[in-house]
Each structure stands twice: as structure tokens, then as C-alpha cells.
Amino acid sequence: MNDMERLSDAATAVSRKIRTVGVNGAGPWQGSIPVAEEHLRHHRGVEAAIGRLIATHVRVTAATGFASNVGGLVTLPLSIPADAASLWMLQARLAGSIAHLRGYEVHSEEVQSIILLSLIGSAGAEALKEAGVKVGQKGAISLINKVPGKALLEINRRVGFRLITRAGSTGVVNLTKFVPLAGGVVGGTVNGVSTKAVGGWAKRNFPAAETVTDSVALQD
């Protein structure tokens, strides 16, 4: 297996782990739904809860030592540093929490693909194009509901690829140099800024339905 094949497999594994642990939760790690519901109980209204969710995750990811929040749950390929993996898990949980509060089913494959796309911001449009999805003006949520399962897997892989090659400018990385590159991009300030951006993209990717109000019971 050559480097590109290994990288492709790693990208798929990374995106799967982010969804299964970061969004769904595992062991002591709370997933998107319980975290969203906890914030909703303590803050009046969906949008207020979303604001606090973003602030909380920005604070946590900007703090040192946050990698311990995930601990042994993170076993990713290519010896990805725990702080990088934890950052992705926290950001995915944030995006999933926003999706849940706005009435989306976070356990669906389509919604989880959009959660992943929220992690890479404006690069999401290019990832969709590379996966063969025609990008229009209606937004990711309307597009992705019409995408077949095979294409969703390809979108997820493209997101994983971008996450683990983010330090490179060409989208291709020498695997023997991966760890130093990844370690260099994770710092307190960068983490906090990127997490705030993920929150913004999640709000954009999961718009509030006009027929849903804060008083309507959310899906479990």
C-alpha cells in the first residue's frame, strides 16, 4: 500500500471516529444531544443555548490540557496527536449540538456529513464538488438530502483528508512528516478561533426552520 492509499484509509477512519465518538458519544464522553439538552435547560431559548454552547467549546478548546477530555477514546491512525484529535471531537460535538437544537436528527448519515463539513468551513464546498455533488445556492442541508449513501461516504472521506492534511498547501502530505505538521497547528489561540468558526458554519449549515420555535419540543 502506497502513501496515498494509506492516507485515504486514514481519512475514512478519522471521519468515522469523529462521528461515532465526537457526535454520538462513547463511554464517559457526552455526545451532541445530551450536551445540547443540558445547555437548553440552563439557558432560556434555543438561540441563547447555542450561543453558550459556542462560548463553552471555544473556552475549552483554547485551554491547555483539553485532550484529556477524550483520553483513551481517541485511537486514530497515523499517530495523530491527542490534542488534534480531541479538537476535532469537540468541534464535531458542538456542530452536532447546534444541529440538534435546531431540530435536525444528528444520528442520520446526511446530518453527520454536514457536521463534518462544518469542521472545514468554506472548504466544504470544494469537498462536495470533489465528491461529485453539484453545489448550488440552496445550502448544504437541501443538497445532501438528495445524495446517495456512496457519495456521503466519499464526502466524509474528503473531510477527513482535509483535516489531516490541513497543514499542507497542496492537499498532499508526506506521511513521515505528518506528526510534526499536525502538532504545529494546534495551539490555544488557533483552537479557540477555529472552534468559533465551526460554530458559525454549523449555524449556517443548519438553519432554523421557520415553523420551529423555542417552545416546540425537540427530537430525542
C-alpha positions in Angstrom: 0.0 0.0 0.0 1.5 3.4 -1.0 1.3 6.6 0.9 -1.8 7.9 -0.9 -3.7 4.7 -0.2 -2.7 4.8 3.4 -3.8 8.5 3.6 -7.1 7.7 2.0 -7.8 4.9 4.5 -6.7 7.1 7.4 -9.1 9.9 6.2 -12.0 7.5 6.2 -11.1 6.2 9.7 -10.7 9.8 11.0 -14.1 10.9 9.7 -15.8 7.7 11.2 -14.2 8.2 14.6 -15.2 11.9 14.7 -18.8 10.9 14.0 -19.1 7.8 16.2 -17.3 9.4 19.3 -17.5 13.2 18.8 -21.1 13.3 17.8 -22.7 10.2 19.1 -20.7 10.0 22.3 -19.0 7.0 23.9 -18.3 5.9 27.5 -17.9 9.0 29.7 -17.7 11.2 26.6 -21.1 13.0 26.2 -22.3 13.3 22.7 -24.0 16.2 21.0 -27.6 15.5 22.2 -27.0 15.4 26.0 -24.7 18.4 25.8 -27.3 20.4 23.8 -30.1 19.5 26.1 -28.0 20.5 29.2 -27.4 23.9 27.7 -31.0 24.3 26.8 -32.1 23.6 30.4 -29.8 26.2 31.7 -30.3 28.9 29.1 -33.7 30.3 28.0 -34.4 29.6 24.4 -32.6 27.7 21.6 -30.5 30.6 20.3 -29.3 31.5 23.7 -28.3 27.9 24.3 -26.5 27.8 21.0 -24.6 31.0 22.0 -23.5 29.4 25.3 -22.5 26.2 23.5 -20.2 28.0 21.2 -18.7 30.0 24.1 -18.2 26.9 26.2 -16.5 25.0 23.4 -14.3 27.9 22.5 -13.2 28.2 26.1 -12.4 24.5 26.4 -10.5 24.2 23.2 -8.5 27.3 23.9 -7.4 25.9 27.3 -4.3 23.7 27.6 -4.7 20.1 28.5 -8.2 19.7 27.0 -7.0 16.5 25.2 -7.7 14.6 28.5 -11.4 15.1 28.0 -11.4 12.4 25.4 -8.5 10.3 26.7 -8.4 6.6 25.7 -11.4 7.0 23.4 -9.2 8.5 20.7 -7.4 5.9 18.8 -6.7 7.4 15.3 -4.4 6.3 12.5 -1.0 7.9 11.7 -0.3 8.6 15.3 -2.4 11.8 15.2 -1.7 13.8 18.3 -4.3 13.6 21.0 -4.8 17.3 21.1 -5.6 17.5 17.4 -8.0 14.5 17.7 -9.7 16.0 20.7 -10.1 19.3 19.0 -12.0 17.6 16.1 -14.2 15.6 18.6 -15.1 18.8 20.5 -15.8 20.8 17.3 -18.0 18.0 15.9 -19.9 17.7 19.2 -20.5 21.5 19.0 -21.8 21.3 15.4 -23.9 18.3 16.3 -25.4 20.1 19.3 -26.3 23.1 17.2 -28.0 20.8 14.6 -30.0 19.1 17.4 -31.2 22.3 18.9 -32.4 23.5 15.5 -34.4 20.3 15.0 -32.2 18.0 12.9 -31.7 14.3 13.5 -28.0 14.1 14.4 -27.8 10.3 14.1 -28.7 10.4 10.4 -25.9 9.9 7.9 -26.9 13.1 6.0 -26.7 15.3 9.0 -23.5 13.8 10.2 -21.9 14.5 6.9 -22.9 18.2 7.2 -21.5 18.2 10.7 -18.2 17.0 9.2 -18.4 19.7 6.5 -18.8 22.3 9.2 -15.4 21.4 10.6 -13.7 22.6 7.4 -15.7 25.8 6.8 -15.5 27.2 3.3 -13.5 24.2 2.0 -16.7 22.2 2.4 -18.0 23.4 -1.0 -14.9 22.1 -2.7 -15.2 18.8 -0.8 -18.7 18.5 -2.1 -17.6 19.1 -5.7 -14.8 16.5 -5.4 -17.4 14.0 -4.2 -19.5 14.7 -7.3 -22.2 16.8 -5.6 -23.3 19.8 -7.6 -23.1 22.8 -5.3 -25.9 25.4 -5.7 -27.3 28.2 -3.7 -29.8 26.3 -1.6 -27.3 25.3 1.1 -25.8 22.0 2.2 -28.8 20.6 4.0 -31.0 20.8 1.0 -28.3 19.3 -1.2 -27.2 16.5 0.9 -30.7 15.0 1.5 -30.6 14.0 -2.2 -27.1 12.5 -2.1 -26.8 8.7 -2.3 -25.1 6.8 0.5 -22.0 6.1 -1.5 -21.5 9.8 -2.2 -21.9 10.6 1.5 -19.0 8.2 2.3 -16.9 10.0 -0.2 -17.8 13.4 1.3 -16.8 12.1 4.7 -13.5 10.8 3.4 -12.8 14.1 1.7 -13.4 15.9 5.0 -11.1 13.5 6.8 -8.4 14.1 4.2 -8.6 17.8 4.6 -8.4 17.6 8.4 -5.2 15.5 8.4 -3.6 17.5 5.6 -4.6 21.0 6.8 -1.0 22.0 7.4 -0.1 21.4 3.8 -0.9 23.8 1.0 -1.3 21.2 -1.8 -3.6 18.7 -0.1 -0.9 16.1 -0.2 1.3 15.3 2.7 4.3 13.1 3.2 3.2 10.7 5.9 6.7 10.6 7.5 6.3 14.3 8.2 2.7 14.3 9.3 3.0 14.3 13.1 5.3 17.4 13.3 3.0 19.3 10.9 -0.2 18.4 12.8 1.4 19.2 16.1 2.3 22.7 14.9 -1.2 23.8 14.0 -2.7 23.1 17.4 -2.4 26.0 19.9 -4.7 27.7 22.3 -5.5 30.7 20.2 -5.8 28.8 17.0 -8.0 26.3 18.6 -10.4 28.8 20.1 -10.7 30.8 16.8 -11.2 27.7 14.7 -13.9 26.4 17.2 -15.8 29.7 17.0 -15.6 29.5 13.2 -17.0 25.9 13.3 -19.9 27.2 15.4 -20.6 29.9 12.8 -20.6 27.4 10.0 -22.8 25.0 11.9 -25.4 27.7 12.4 -25.2 28.5 8.7 -25.4 24.8 7.6 -28.3 24.0 10.0 -30.7 26.9 9.6 -33.6 27.2 12.0 -36.8 26.0 10.3 -39.4 28.8 10.1 -42.0 26.5 11.6 -39.9 25.7 14.6 -40.0 27.9 17.7 -38.2 27.6 21.0 -41.3 26.3 22.6 -41.6 23.3 20.3 -40.3 20.0 21.8 -37.0 18.8 20.2 -36.5 15.4 18.8 -34.8 12.9 21.1 
